[in-house]
Every structure is written in C-alpha cells, then in structure tokens.
Amino acid sequence: MIFLVIALSLVGVGLLEAMQYDIGRLFMPCGFKVSRNLPCPTCGYTTSLRAFVQGHLMTAFKIQPAAWMLCVALSASAMIGLYVGASGHYPHWLRKGLAECTLKHLLFAFLLVVLLGWAVVLAQTVSQKT
C-alpha cells in the first residue's frame, strides 16, 4: 500500500512537470528560511525532486543530496517491486539484507542522510554569501 501511494505521488509529480506546472506554487515559503535566513533541513527537496524527475540527476544531487538519495532509493524500490511483481521471485540478497536490518538502523540511516544533506546545503549557502 505504501509503495502504491509513493508511486502514484511520483506519477502525479511527473504529470505536473509534463504540463510545465510550477510545483513551487503548491507550497508556502519556508518559515525557517524566512525567519533565520538559512535553509531548513528539507529546503531544496522539491527543487531536487523536480530536477530528478526531469532527468537532470547531477543537478538534483547538487541542489539537495539527501533528496537525490531519497529519489534513488524510491526508484530502486519501485524497480525491485516491479521485478518481484512480474517474476514472483523475491531476491535472496534482498531477503537476507532486510532480515538483518531493523527499524532502528533505517531511522538512523535516514536521519544521517537528512543531516548530511542539510550540512551540504548550509555550506553552499554560506559560501554563496561570502
């Protein structure tokens, strides 16, 4: 069910992009950025997703590395889901990897990726101001 929601969300974003709709108009300005004049941990995710969907993978990475990694992970999970659905075969390496991975590991990895992505964006912002 979660995969379906994610896949449909990505399809929706892709359709909006195909119609050249400015996705940024869907959201209010970032309150953290407005009040502190610094990007928040998720600033740049929408722009990075937009670049990723348009096929500009390096641009998406430069804008927000954490969002790029999220897009890659979601794309990989979609491909694995399609493979499992089409073949009916669950890859052994995936079963073994998921058996050894706990929720604590996933949350730690996610938090680490978000914080490292934020550090990169903060460094880019500070270097542009000087």
C-alpha positions in Angstrom: 0.0 0.0 0.0 2.8 2.4 0.9 4.5 1.6 -2.4 1.3 2.4 -4.3 1.0 5.8 -2.6 4.6 6.7 -3.3 4.4 5.5 -6.9 1.2 7.4 -7.5 2.7 10.5 -5.9 5.7 10.3 -8.2 3.4 9.8 -11.2 1.4 12.9 -10.2 4.6 15.0 -9.9 5.7 13.7 -13.2 2.4 14.7 -14.8 2.5 18.1 -13.3 6.0 18.5 -14.6 5.0 17.3 -18.1 2.3 20.1 -18.1 5.1 22.5 -17.0 3.2 23.4 -13.8 5.3 25.3 -11.3 5.2 22.9 -8.3 6.7 25.5 -6.0 3.4 27.4 -6.2 1.8 24.5 -4.2 3.8 25.3 -1.1 4.2 28.4 1.2 7.7 29.9 1.7 9.8 28.0 4.2 9.3 29.6 7.6 12.7 28.5 8.9 14.4 30.1 5.9 12.3 33.3 6.1 12.9 33.8 9.9 16.6 32.7 10.0 17.8 33.4 6.5 19.2 29.9 6.4 17.8 26.8 4.7 16.0 24.2 6.8 16.8 20.5 6.7 14.4 19.9 3.9 14.9 23.0 1.8 15.6 22.1 -1.7 13.8 18.8 -1.7 11.0 19.9 -4.1 13.5 21.5 -6.5 15.8 18.4 -6.3 12.8 16.1 -7.0 11.8 18.3 -9.9 15.3 18.0 -11.4 15.4 14.3 -10.8 12.0 13.7 -12.5 13.2 15.8 -15.4 16.3 13.5 -15.8 18.8 16.1 -14.5 20.4 13.7 -12.0 23.6 15.7 -11.3 21.6 18.9 -10.9 19.3 17.2 -8.4 22.3 16.0 -6.4 23.9 19.4 -6.4 20.7 21.0 -5.2 20.0 18.6 -2.3 22.0 15.4 -1.9 19.6 13.9 0.6 16.6 14.4 -1.7 18.6 12.8 -4.5 19.3 9.8 -2.3 15.7 9.5 -1.4 14.7 9.6 -5.1 17.3 6.9 -5.9 16.0 4.8 -3.1 12.4 5.2 -4.1 13.3 4.4 -7.8 15.2 1.3 -6.7 12.3 0.1 -4.6 9.9 0.7 -7.5 12.2 -1.4 -9.8 12.5 -4.2 -7.2 8.7 -4.1 -6.7 8.1 -4.4 -10.4 10.6 -7.2 -10.6 9.0 -9.1 -7.7 5.5 -8.5 -9.1 6.4 -9.6 -12.6 8.5 -12.6 -11.8 7.0 -13.7 -8.5 10.6 -14.2 -7.2 11.8 -12.4 -4.2 15.6 -11.9 -4.5 17.6 -13.8 -1.9 20.1 -10.9 -1.3 17.1 -8.6 -0.5 15.5 -11.0 1.9 18.8 -11.5 3.7 19.5 -7.8 3.8 16.1 -6.9 5.2 16.2 -9.7 7.8 19.4 -8.1 9.3 18.1 -4.6 9.1 16.0 -3.2 12.0 13.8 -0.1 12.2 16.5 1.5 14.3 19.0 1.1 11.6 16.7 2.5 9.0 15.8 5.5 11.1 19.4 6.2 11.9 20.4 6.0 8.3 17.6 8.3 7.3 18.4 10.8 9.9 22.1 10.7 9.0 21.3 11.3 5.3 19.0 14.2 6.1 21.6 15.9 8.4 24.4 15.4 5.9 22.3 16.8 3.1 21.4 19.8 5.3 25.1 20.3 6.1 25.9 20.4 2.4 23.1 22.9 1.7 24.2 25.1 4.6 27.8 25.0 3.3 26.6 26.0 -0.1 24.5 28.9 1.3 27.4 30.2 3.5 29.8 30.0 0.6 27.4 31.9 -1.7 27.0 34.7 0.9 30.8 35.3 1.2 
